[in-house]
Amino acid sequence: MSKLKPQFSTTAMSVLCKRYLRPKSNGEDCPSCHLKHETPEEMIERCSFGNEDYYNLLASLDFLPNSPTLFNGGTEQGTLSGCFKFNVEDSMESIMEVATKAAFTLKYGGGTGYCLSDIRPYGTLIRSTHGKACGPVSVIETYHAVAKMITQGGKREGAQMAILHCDHADIQRFIHCKDEESVDLPDFGLTSTQVKSVKRWILDRYGLSTFNLSVACTDEFMRKAVEGKNGLFEEMCKSAWKTGDPGIYFIDTSERTNPTPWLGKLDGTNACGEVPALDNEPCNLGSINLSHMFQPNKPYPHFDFVRLKVATRLATRYLDRVIDENFYPTPEIEKAAKLTRKIGLGVMGWADALALLHIHYDSDEAVELGGKVMKCIQEASHNESAKLAAEKGNCPTFIGRTPEDVLTKDRRNATTTCVAPAGTISVLASCSSGIEPHYTLEGSRSMGDGTRLEDGLRGLKTDFIPHTAHEISWRWHIKHQAMFQKYTDLAVSKSINMPESTTVDDIRQAFLFAWETGCKGITIYRDKSRSTQVIVDKGEESHLIQSRDVETYEADKPNEKRRKLTRERMSPTCKFDVGDFEGYLHVGLFPDGSPGEIFITASKQGSTIQGLLHCFAIVTSMALQYGVPLEAIASKMEGQKFEPAGMTKDEKIPIVTSIVDYIFRYIMLITQNSNGHTESSGMLCHDCGALAIYEEGCLKCGKNCGWSRCG
């Protein structure tokens, strides 16, 4: 069989050029980015380990491994595993040893999860030093500082998960460590609204932004919650309603399917929660593109289970090979990986597959099909792992175990299935992420350099209009998660996105429903639950406006004439302060009240800043007068991050990320064009500056530039 030529979309090529394709000193310039780097074919070649079948599997985009494998495959310059999990024992030696392991893990491209349940509570007397214990929250702060110092393999900010047992004495401190109440702020004479905004801004910019938090809840704990006799559970629900943290890890549910209980308990997970793991275990993951498993043939369109089985069997072999080809940050991690040989084969493109089949996500038909799909993957991967055991040897930890000890002893891999976020790799495969519904129907992507890329509904060729995430009841979200979990060895990464109107009781019912239906964990995010909004859905009409670039708008409408302001016009003037910067903003209005020009004066700030602001005002004014929508300009300017930044004296816009951020938020405010915009913008994409969103327990770019904290 000849080698396939990968068909990456324009959007995927932009992400590949930016992150995945390794630079070269010679050769031709890339036609997409005009830089010298390896071609997509060369990337796939090095990641296929010299195996043509693996090459064609990846080139077909029927399957892709987690991002670190694509970053580092065939180079021996970084790990191929997505995440790792560490147990922190109750000693300074263990705390610092884990910090070191985490540093190397993050350096080489992995995320980290921690079980902190063995650490003594805050303030406990330490006999050896006559001091007092720091407690789990202080350990989290230490590991957060490590992650902020190190970018994952030079590609992305570190992703981390902290898990604490529900019976731990510090559980309340843990639950609230990302709340506004955890910030001590001196009395600056601010109003209560300003104090709240400042605290939220401090948390989002300097707080534990690399961490997800989950409470390890037992069946007994959840039974008390069902009976209404659990005050801590109620506190967790209120905190999750308020900030999105904590999530819940159902530790007893997970332990019931532990394939190697003699090695230890599954007392924690990786960074995104889809891999319950032992100490030092890595995650070797990949996802099958379900949008490719669609047959439009007559007499009716149907799901192609034959193609799915073929992809599953080959992907199982590929992931097993990754274990042997991997570079491990520490010897302990390598030993743990090769002892159990756990792999996690999951899915992406589920929402796309349903749309192609004209099935709504919030339907019994969709949930039932999800069960059939994941059952097929589970059975095919288990069978292929058994064949690998016959060919290459059994899973080392199964050797010598009795049938009573082992769920199955005739496999090369202790686990084979896991549903991971598949954030960035779904962009490469031009499909929806994981098992999430479509978040919006937006038809464009914004890259870090300002490029706007069109791709419709993920490029799907269908006239079917699916229901989006916020149109779907949380119960359907959880039903999908539970059904996929039923046929998954490890766990399922899923964010339960809820509308702003969600109540604390809705959160409570969702937590209980997830436990009752057999999920191993749950993460909830309520829209606008942070003062620094992380989820923005502007609506279809606004998306069409957003898809047009400021710099290309004139070319789109060559006959459009410049709109002139009247000689006498309304011009609101605003004195503004950003940090220690002081200036005046003048906004000239057209007769209909829309802005047509801006002037900025800051005479005491120096000629360079004044000159730059003057040029910025001229360009903005010209754009407005030539018909560029204000929303299109604001989408580029809001959230721009540079100094001076910080507090203002404006109660409606108390915190900003730059002068430009303030100016456009103010203009949107006074012209009543703020639909879809937010009161602040503290949690942003680390590549393009757009607002981030939560999906599948992970933070990723809301404009799909390709950035994801989880890969």
Buried (B, 14 or more C-beta within 10 A) or exposed (E): EEEBEBEBBBBBBBBBBBBBBBEBEEEEEBEBBEEBBBBBEBBBBBBBBEEEEBBBBBBBBBBBBBBBBBBBBBEEEBBBBBBBBBBBBBBEEBBEBBBEBBBBBBBBBBBBBBBBBBBBBBEBEBEEEEEEBBBBBBBBBBBBEBBBEBBBBEBBBBBBBBBBBBEBEBBEBBBBBBBBEBBEEEEEEBEEEBBBBBBBBBBBBEBBBBBBBBBBBBBEBBEBBEEEEBEBBEBBBBBBBBBBBBBBBBBBBBBEBBBBBEBEBBBBBBBBBBBBBBBBBBBBBBBBBBBBBBBEEEEEBEBBBEBBBBBBBBBBBBBBBBBEBBBBBBEBBBEBBBBBBBBBBBBBBBBBBBBBBEBBBBBEEBBEBBBBBBBBBBBBBBBBBBBBBEEEEBBEBBEEBEEEEBBBBBBBBBBBBBBBBBBBBBBBBBBBBBBBBBBBBBBBBBBBEEBBBEBEBBBBEBEEEBBBBBBBBBBBBBBBBBBBBBBBBBBBBBBBBBBEEBEBEBBBBBBBBBBEBBBBBBBBBBBBBBBBBBBBBBEEEBBBBBBBBBEEBBEEEEEEEEEEBEEEEEBBEBEBBBBEBBBEBBBBBBEEEBBBBBBBBBEEBEEEBBEEBBEBBEEBBEBBBBBBBBBBBBBBBBBBBEEBBBBBEBEEBBBBBBBBBBBBBBBBBBBEBBEBBBBBBBBBBBBBBBBBBBBBBBBBBBBBBBBBBBB
